[in-house]
């Protein structure tokens, strides 16, 4: 986002990324800021807090081959799709861990209905994870 802010719109429009899917608050902020920019605008580091600016500055100097391939858009498209896939996988894994904790709590408290609902959601997430791994 900090190197090519226009990619934020592509991530949202073509890959269906929602900023709220991003768990890291600084990265989410980078995407949100990038989405407000007109096409071709540079990323406005001055709109960020000091900690955010430090991370953005480190990311600005990072060499990303996918961003250099201007003649062939396929490596960039694949990289964006892979990033969105990893964001969704991380979100799913975090939700699985959270549900496991809630499931133990419901079981310990004898809340059978909640325990069953959580077990069903856990099963659904595990199934999604399996399908995602088979597709990848």
N, C-alpha and C positions, 0 to 999 in steps of 0.2 A: 504494500500500500504506500509506503513512504517513497519507494523508488518509482513506481508507476501507479499513481492514485486512480487512474481510469480503470484499473483492474477491479476495483471494488464493485463498480457497476456490473462488470462482466461476471464476477463471482455471484452476485445477487441475481441478475437476469438469466444467465445461461446455466448456472450451476445450482441455483436455488438456495444459496447460503443466506442465512438470517444472522445478523450481528449478534443476537442473543444466544446463538449456538456457541459463540466463542467464549471460553471460560476465562481466559486471561484478560483482565480489565484494560490493560494498555493496548493490546492487539484489537480488542473490540472497539476501543476509542479511535484507533487509527482507521479502522474500516468506517466507522461512523463519520469521522471527519472527511475521509476520502469521498464518501457518498455525497457530500454536500458541495463538492467542487465542480466547477464547469469543466468540460472536456479540455484536456491539454494543460490544465493548471498544475503548478508544482505543489508538493505537499507543504502546508504551512506549519512548520515546526513551532513558530511563535504562538500557535493556538494550544500548545500542549503544556502540561506542567513540567517541572524540572526533571522528575524521574522519567516521565514519558519521553522528554526530549533526549535524555541520555540513551535510552533504548532505541529510539528512532534514529539517532545519529549513528549508532553502531550498525543498524540495519541498512542505512544509506550507503555505507562503504563496503558492504558485503557483496561479493561477486556472485551473481546468479546467472549461470549460462542460459537458462530458459528465457531470461529477459533480454539476452543479447541476440538471439536468433530471430531477427526481424523478417527475414525472407521466408521462413517456415513457421507458421503459427502453431503447428501441431505440438511441438515440445511444451510450449506455454499452455496450451489447452489441456494437455495431459497433466502437467504439473498442477494446474488449478483444480482439475477434477480430483487428483490425488490428495491435495490439501483439504478439499471439502470432505472427501471420504474419511481422512484421518480425524478431522474435527468431529464428524458425526460418530465415528468409532469411539473416540475419547469420551464424548458425551454419553454414549450408550454404556460404556464401561463405568463411568461415574454413577450413572443411574442404577446400574446393577449393584454396585457396592452400597449405595444408599438404601436400595430396597432390601438387600440382605440384612442390613442393620435394623431396618424397620420391621422386617419379618421376625427377627429374633426378639425384638421388643414386644411385638404383638403376641408371639408365642408365649413369652414369659408372663405377659399380662393376661393370658387366657382369652384374648380377643379373636375368637375363631373366624368370624366373618371377615375381619380385616386381614387376618393371616391368609385366608383363602384368596382374597382379592390381590394381595401382594404376591402370593405364590403364582397366581395366574399372570400378573404383569412380569414377574421374573422369567417365567417360561416364555412369554412373548419376546422379551428382550434377548434371551438366549437363542431363540429361533432366528431372530433378526441377525444376530451376530454370526450364527452358523451360515445363513444364506449369504451374508456379506463376504465371509471368508471364502465360500465356495465360488462366488462370482469373481473375486479378486484374484 
